[in-house]
Amino acid sequence: MFRHAMGAVAFVSEEKIAAKVEHLKKTFRWEDAEVGIAISKAPNMLNKTKEFLQRSLEGRLRPRSYVVKFLKANGLLDPDRDLYSAVALNEKVFMKKFICPYKEAALHLAQDYAAACRGEVPARFRFT
């Protein structure tokens, strides 16, 4: 992983790295530690354009982030489980592991996730 991290930052200025870190913090409302975990798991995020990150955020990362935060906030998911474990899965496996097991405890989770995938933010996914 160190080799991948070095490759990701070798030709990127500190200012660009800082801007991408701030973009991730603002978009996900992440703390520094959460951004650090995400970058340590996928250092190539630092090489992606903001537009690419935005498309990825809207289509896959943000909806799954909402689900993980919702499940943790409601005590349904182990607090030590990280977002990477949800993002790395294909859609079918994600549904099997993060949506289906909670369909009784969180009745609207599947519909809220589908809405988030369409770019909406359901009220149950709004965190202060």
Secondary structure, 3 states (H helix, E strand, C coil): CHHHHHHHHCCCCHHHHHHHHHHHHHHHCCCHHHHHHHHHHCHHHHHCCHHHHHHHHHHHHHHHHHHHHHHHHCCCCCCCCCHHHHHCCCHHHHHHHHHHHHCCCCCCHHHHHHHHHCCCCCHHHCCC
